[in-house]
Amino acid sequence: LNRLLSEVRVEGMSKTEKLEYYKNMRNSFDIQSEKWYARQEGLEEGLAKGEEAKAKAIARNLKEMGLSPEQIAKATGLPENEII
């Protein structure tokens, strides 16, 4: 029902008003798309940072257990120079 009312309002607009209305709708859609994309990028970045932090925590534990840096790198996927 709301969509129908919206369409009726748009049909009652002048050509200039319709153009402005559709321009505003496109801008609104673009803004929403940008927000969604930014949120997705943020989630991916956060997950990557979390995975790296987890790998480093595991590397510390493996080092305490006496494994060599080469073994730790192989187990965690971290480069040997990042294992401290």
Secondary structure, 3 states (H helix, E strand, C coil): CHHHHHHHHHHCCCHHHHHHHHHHHHHHHHHHHHHHHHHHHHHHHHHHHHHHHHHHHHHHHHHHCCCCHHHHHHHHCCCHHHCC
